């Protein structure tokens, strides 16, 4: 599936082909607000972090779900580090 992501390493938006599966993605329930983390996906030696809002997902290189302990709180901190 082609999605547009924010790529902070390149400083731009880009469209990439991603396959979301149960093996590479964790979906989080109970998003408290529109800025809660909806999912984290391992993709091409990087991590795609999606919020529960209309913002573009963030694609960060050289990190995985395992590196952040499969944790939505750590994913949120990583997201804020690059976006805010």
Secondary structure, DSSP 8 states (H G I E B T S, - for coil): -EEEEEETTTTEEEEEE----TTTEEE-S---STTSEEEEEEETTEEEEEESSSS-EEEEES--TTTTTT-HHHHHHHHHHHH-
